[in-house]
């Protein structure tokens, strides 16, 4: 969630600085609005492409990391635990 908010805030700031040049009016001009729409659309498309590449690379990175540490990777990509962790009900 933190990463999403950072990306969203950065995108908002970048597009605002690029597109809004006159703060004397309460509403956006038509030109500013279309600039903001296209700017946000470009950044969202780029973010989707980056996330798609990231999702494709993560399993291989986790497998490599697990192999380097000599532990088999579990289904979540974390090293498999040989025995369950004790819970509050166990003594």
Secondary structure as the mmCIF struct_conf table of DSSP 4:
data_model
#
loop_
_struct_conf.conf_type_id
_struct_conf.id
_struct_conf.beg_label_comp_id
_struct_conf.beg_label_asym_id
_struct_conf.beg_label_seq_id
_struct_conf.end_label_comp_id
_struct_conf.end_label_asym_id
_struct_conf.end_label_seq_id
HELX_RH_AL_P HELX_RH_AL_P1 UNK A 2 UNK A 19
BEND BEND1 UNK A 24 UNK A 27
HELX_LH_PP_P HELX_LH_PP_P1 UNK A 28 UNK A 29
HELX_RH_AL_P HELX_RH_AL_P2 UNK A 30 UNK A 69
TURN_TY1_P TURN_TY1_P1 UNK A 70 UNK A 70
STRN STRN1 UNK A 73 UNK A 73
TURN_TY1_P TURN_TY1_P2 UNK A 75 UNK A 76
BEND BEND2 UNK A 77 UNK A 78
STRN STRN2 UNK A 79 UNK A 79
HELX_LH_PP_P HELX_LH_PP_P2 UNK A 80 UNK A 81
BEND BEND3 UNK A 82 UNK A 83
HELX_LH_PP_P HELX_LH_PP_P3 UNK A 84 UNK A 86
TURN_TY1_P TURN_TY1_P3 UNK A 88 UNK A 89
#
